[in-house]
Amino acid sequence: MNNISFPNLGISLTINPVAFTVFSRPVHWYALIILTGFLLAALFVTATCEKRGIKKENVWDVALYGLVAGIIGARIYYVLFALDEFNSFWEMLQIWNGGLAIYGGIIGAVISTAIYCRIKKLNMFAMFDIACPGLFIGQAIGRFGNFVNAEVYGGETSSLFGMSINGAPPVHPLFLYEAVWNVIGLVILLLIRDKKKADGQVFCFYLMWYSIGRFFLEGMRNPAYILYVIPGKLGISQLVAVVLVIVAGIGAVVLQKRAKKAAAAEATEES
């Protein structure tokens, strides 16, 4: 049981990370929250995909393959940068004991989606663009899994939103900051996605927006929750965030130039 309070807001909650048991096996709120985020994300995307040229069955295929690949990718990413935490290969497989990294999940889902689109001969960049609102939705909801587990918080703070865990001094509730950042990104994305100049640019926006937020929030994390490249100085997620912002920015420009060139070539052929 965890007592989580927001002293400056007068809010206090006692939360059991275990929602219920099935045949004596615990079912954690974290898993249920992640599943809820996945389902709401998939439902939103399927409700908006067909008018953008992608069939619902393709979206569900991508979502399910992406879920599996994302979990595998998130675990591999975490293990690779936290090898000293494991004493055996079996421990590395024990995902139920925690240890997932969101960037690994994104990488896994992107790879599975690219393979699926190649096999099905679908427009990969269009699929990425259509899926982006779902990514924001899933991540915004999924972060509340950290809340119920009382984990992945920041340093001590006296701010209005300071969160106290089991009576300890208030800390930054990074789960809340990141959830809000993702919701803002979702709103902006929905306002601009039909104004894109080329397929893939919406996905580039997603990568840039999420990575900018992640860079700063990662720097606020309690060191116990940071996977470091340079011990005590630079987290791997911060490094990946910087790389993705640069790659996505360049990618958005390149995709637009490619689309413009293709349109010009098509116009020439027609004339």
Secondary structure, 3 states (H helix, E strand, C coil): CEEEEEHHHCEEEEECCEEEEECCEEEEHHHHHHHHHHHHHHHHHHHHCHHHCCCHHHHHHHHHHHHHHHHHHHHHHHHHCCHHHCCCHHHHHCHHHCCCCHHHHHHHHHHHHHHHHHHHCCCHHHHHHHHHHHHHHHHHHHCHHHHHCCCCCECECCCCCCEEECCCCCECCHHHHHHHHHHHHHHHHHHHHHHCCCCCHHHHHHHHHHHHHHHHHHHHECHHHCCEEECCCEEHHHHHHHHHHHHHHHHHHHHHHHHHHHHHHHHHHHC
